[in-house]
Amino acid sequence: MTPPDASPVDVEDVRSRVDAVLAAYLDAQRPLLAGLGRDSVALVDAVDRMLSGGKRLRAAFCYWSWRAHGGAPDAPATEAVLRVGAALELFQAAALFHDDVMDDSDTRRGHPAAHRSFADLHGRSRWNGEGRRFGDSAAILLGDLALVASDAEFQRAMPAFPAGAAAAARDVFDLMRTEVTVGQYLDVLAQALPWGQDPAVDESRAREVIRAKSARYSVEHPIVLGAALTGADAAARSRCAAFGLPLGEAFQLRDDLLGVFGDPSATGKPTGDDLREGKRTVLVARAMAAGDEEQRRLLSSRLGVRDLADDDVAALAALIRDTGAERDVEGLIGELADEGFSALEAARLHEPGASMLATLGHAAVDRQA
C-alpha cells in the first residue's frame, strides 16, 4: 500500500515499476555491450547514472492519463503502459545527454555532466587526442544509445494494445521526438541570434523554445500518449493537449526560475548556472524589458560569461529580481497553471486518474527542484 504522504509518482507504485523496467534494460545491456568490447560497459554505467536521478514525472503523467481515460490497474495492458513510461524516461535521458553537450553544462543532478566525466576519464588515463572532444563524442553516443533503447522499449509495449491505439500512440511518440529535436535547434539558434534589441521578440522566441523543447514532451505528450493507449479519439486527445500544454509551459518556466534562484542542494545544479550558460529565457527577456539602461547593460555584458564569479552571479540574480522579472514570471506561471487546471477539470476524466493528474500538475509547477 502506498503511504498517504508519498510522492504522486509513487501512487500505485508507478515509480518502482518503471524503475524495474529500466533496471531490466540496463541488466540486459551490460553483457551485450561487454561482448562488443570490455570498455563499452562504461556506457551502460553512464546511462544508469542519468536514469537514477529522474523524477519519473513523464512516466507518471502517461500512466495516470491512461487511468483517467478508463485504464484499470489490473488490466492486462498495465505493464505495457509502464513500459511506455520507461520509454519516455529513456528519451528524456537521451535529450539530456545531448542538451548538456550543446549547453556545455558542467553538472547534471549534482554530478559532473557525462561529457565532463568522460573528458576527465580521458585526462586521468593520459589517452591520445583532445579530452574535451572525446567527452563530447562519448556523450553524443550515449544520447544515441538511449534513443535506441527508448524506441525499443516503446515497440516492445505496443503488442499489448489494439492496432488503432498503437498507431495513434506511435504518432504521438514520433511527433514528440521530432518536436524536441527541432526545439533543441531553435534553442541553439536563439543563443546565436542578437539579444536584447527587442525584448518582445526575445520573449516570443523563448516561449517557442519552451513549447517545442520542453513543455510538450514533459507534460502534454505523455498525457496525450496515455489517452491514446486507451483508444481515446482525436477530440479526447485534443482536450488533453488543452491542459497539458499550459501546465508544461508553467513547468519549464518554474525550471527557469530555479536555474537562477533555486537551492543547489535541491536542484543539483550550482546557483546561477543558467546565467553562466547564457540561457535566453523568458525570465531574462522580461528583465531586459523592465530594466533601466544600466541594468540592461549589465545583463548584456555578464549573461553567458562562463567564469563569472559567485558574487557576480548573486549580483546578477539580484538585478533580475530588482527589475520585477521574477514576480512577472511567477504571475505567468500562475496564469498558465490556472488555464491548465481549468481545462483538466472541464475534461471530466475518470477518477482517480483526474485527481492524480491534478496532483502531478501541482508537483510539476510548484516544485523546488
N, C-alpha and C positions, 0 to 999 in steps of 0.2 A: 504494500500500500504506500502511496506517495505521501510524505509528511505534509501537513496543511500549510507550512510556511516554505515549501520547496519552490525553487525557481520554476517558472512556467514551462521551461523546456524539459523539466523532469516529470511533469504530469503524464501519466500512462507510460512512464519510463521511456519517453521518446529519446532523450539524450543517450542513455545507456544502450539502447537497442541500435541506434545509429552508430554509436561508437563501436559496438560489436561488429557491425558490417565493415567499418573502416579497419578495425583490427584484423579481421579475416583477410581483407585485401592486402594489408601490409605483411601478414604472415605468409601469404601465397607469393608475394613479390620477392621476399628475401632469398629463398632457394633459387627462384627463377633468375634473378639478377646475378646471384653468386655464380651460377652456371655460365653466365656470359663473361665473367671476369670478377675476381675476388674484390677488386677495388670498387666495383659497382654497388656494393652494399651501402656505401656512404650515401648514395642517392636515396635509398629507402629510409635511412635514418633521418635525412633532411626532410622528407615528406612527412615522416612520423612527427617530427618536431613541429612542423607547420600545422598539422592537423590537431595536435594535442591542445592547442590554445583556443580552439574555436568555441564560440558560444552556442552553436547549433541553432541559431535563430531561424536561418533559412529552412533547415530541415523541419523545424517545428511549425513554421508558417505553412509549409506544404502539408504536413500531416494534419494539422488542425483545420485547414481548409477542406481537406478530404473528409474529415469527420463532420464539418459544418455543412457539407453538401450530401450527407447521407451515408458516409462510410462508417462501418461498425468496427469496434476494436477487436472483435473476434472473427472478422471476415477473413476468408482465405487470402485476400489480396493485401492484408495489413503489412506483412513482412516486405512485400514488394514496394509498398508506399514508403516504408522506412529505407529501403534500398535506393529509391529515388532521392530521398533526403540525403543519403550518403553521397550520391552523385552530385548533388548541389554543393555539399561541403568540399568535395574534391575539386569541383570547378572553382570554388572560391579560393582554394589553396593555389590553384594554377594562376588565377588572376593576381594573387598577392605576390607570388614569386616574380612574375613579370613586372608588376607595378613597382616593386621595390627596386628593381634594376633601373626602370625608367625614371623613377623619382630620386635615384641614388640615395636611398634611405639607409641609415646606419643600423636601425633596430626594427624588430618586429616582435610584439608581445613580450617585451622585456629581455629579449635575446638578440644577438647580432643577426642582422638580415642574412639570408642564405648566401648572397653574393659576397658579403663581407666575410662570412665564415669560411667559404671556400678560398677566398683570396688569402685569408690568414693561414689556412692549411698549406697553400702553395708556398707562402713565405717561410713557414716553420720547416717545411720539408726541403727547402732550397732547390726547388724544381726549376727547370729552364723556362724562359719566357717571362711575360709580364703577369704578376699575380692578379692585378685588377681585371685584366682581360679573361684570365682563367675563371675567376669568380663569377663575372658576368655571364660567361658561357655556361658554366655549371648551373646557374640559377635559371637561365632561359630553358635549358634542357629539363630541369626539374619541373618547370611550369608545363612543358610539353608532356612530360611523363604523367603529371596529374591530370592533364586534359584527356589523355588516352584512357586513364583509369576512370575518369568521370563518365565518359561515353560508354565504356564497357559496363559499368555498374547500371547505368540507365538502361542499356539494351537488355541486360540480364533481368531487369524487373518487368519489362514490357509484356512477356507472355502471360502474366497474371491478369491482364486487363483485356476487355473486348477490343476488337480491331479498331473500331471507331474512336474509343477513348485513347488507345495507344497512339493512334495517328495524331489526334489533337494534342496530346501531351508532347509528342516529338516536335510538333510545330512550335509549341511554346518554348521548349528546351533549345531548339535551334535558334529561334529569334532572340532569346536571352543571350546566347553566346555571341551572336552577331552584334547585338547592341553594345555589349560590354567591350568588345574589340573596337568598334567604331568610337565608343565613348572614351576609350583609352587614347585613341588617336586625337580626338578633339581636345583632350586634356593636354597632351603633348603640344598640340598646336597652340593652345591658349598660353602655354608657358613661353612660346616663341614669339607671339604677337606683341605689339606695343601695348603697354598697360598704363592706365591712369589718365588717358586723354579724354575718355568718355566713360565715366563710371556706370552709366545706364547700360551701355553696350557690354562693359565688363561683367556686370551682374547677369545680364541676359545670357552671355556665353557661359558663365559659371553654372547657371542653372541648367543649361543644356547638357553640360558635362555631368552634373549631378544626376539628372534623369537617366541618361543613357548608360553611364558608367556604374552607378551605384543604386539609385532608388528602385529601378525596375528589377534588377537582379537580386537585390537584397530583400525586397518585400513583395512588390507587385507580382513578379513572375512566379516565385514559389507559391503564392496564394492561388494564382490562376492555374498553375500546374496541378495543385491538389484538387481543384474543382474539375479540371479536365479528366483526371484519372477516374472520377465517378461517372463520366459520360455527360457532365453538365453541358448545356447548349451554349451557343455563342452569346446569348443575352445574359446568361448567368455569369459567364466568364468576363463579360463587359462590366457587370456590377462589381466583380472582384477587382478589376482594374481601377474602378472609380474610388475605392477606398484604399487599395494597395499603393497606388502611385503617390498620393499626398503623404501617406504615412512613411513611404520610402524616402521621399524628399526630406521630410522632417528628420528622419533617422540620420541622413547624411549631414544635414545642417547641424545636428547635435554633434556629430563627429568633428565637424569643422570647429565648433566652439571648444570641444575637448582638446583639439590639437593645439590650441593657443592657451586655454585657461584650465585645462584638466590637471588632475593629480597624477603625476608619473607612476606612483605606486599602484594606481588603479588602471591607468590606460596602457601601461607597459611601454610608453614612449617618453623620452625626455620632454619636459615642457618647452614649447616653442619650436619643436622640430619642423612643424608646418611653416613657420616663419623662416627658418634657415633654408628650407627647401624651396621657399618662394611660391607656395601654393596659391593659385589665383582663385580664391574662394569668394562666396557671397559676402562673408564677414569682411574681408579686406576691401571688396568693392564698395560696400556701404561706408566703411571708414574713409575711403578716398572721397566718396561723395559728400560726406558730412564734415570732414576735417577742414581746418583752415589751411592757408598756403604753406605754413611751416610744417604742420602735421603731414600734409601730402608729400612734402619734400622728404621728410624723414622716412615715411613709409616707402617711397620710391627708391631711396638710396640704400635702405637697410634690408628690405624684403629680398630674400634669396641669397643673402651673404652667408656662405656655409660656415665660416669660422666666427660667426657673431658670438661675442662673449655672453655669458649668462646674464650679467647685469644689463646688457644692451637688449637681450631678449625680453627681460622683465620690463624694461622701459618701453619697448615697442608694444608689448601686450597692454601696458597701462595706457599708452597713447590710443590704441584701438578702443579700449574701454571708454576713454575720455570723449571720444567722438560720438558716443552713443550707439556705435555699431553693434556691440554685444547685446544691448537691450533691444535693438531693432530686429536682430536675428532671432532672439528669444520670442519676440512677438510674431515673427513669421512662422516659427516652429509651432506656436500655439494656433495660428490660423490654419495651417496645413493639418495639424492634428485634429482640430475641430471638424474640418471638412472630411477627413478620413473616417473618424469615428461616427459622424452623422451618416455617411454613406454606408458604413458597415451596419449600422442599426436599421437603415432603410432596406437593406438587402434581405432581412428577415430569414437568416440562416438557421440551421438546426442547432439545438443545444446538445451537449455542452460546447460544441465547436465554436459557435458565435462568441460566447463569453471568453473562451480561450484565445481567440483571435484578438479580441479587445485587450486582454491581459498582455499578450505578446506585443501588441502595438504600443502599449504604455511602456513595456520593458525596453522597446527599441527607442522610443522618443525621450523617455525620462531618465535614461541611464547615465551613469557617471564614469563609464569605462567603455 
